[in-house]
Amino acid sequence: MGRWSGAGPLGRRFPFDNNAAEREVRMVKFRQKISGGMRTLTGAEHFCHLRSYLATATKNGINLLDALVQLASGRPWVPTVN
């Protein structure tokens, strides 16, 4: 059957499983395992914001280096709403 199953509402395709969600959480769990967790709540929030930004950029086909350069220069990439 592959990674994608049939069409959902409005003809959109949807993943057959929840592996995408599990992949998003994997780095946070890996970091907890290696370093024992985050030192502060603020540090954890910054880490999660950055991971979310990069995951969204990746899903929209944006080069990660370009997205980070734009973010550092004060003009972050923002996805378009369809």
RALIN-V111379 format. One record per helix or strand of 3 or more residues. SS is the DSSP state (2 for helix, 1 for strand). FROM is the first residue (numbers start at 1). LEN is the number of residues. If there is no record, write none. Layout:
<<SS | FROM | LEN> <SS | FROM | LEN>>
//
This chain:
<<1 | 4 | 4> <2 | 9 | 3> <1 | 13 | 3> <2 | 19 | 17> <2 | 41 | 19> <2 | 64 | 9>>
//
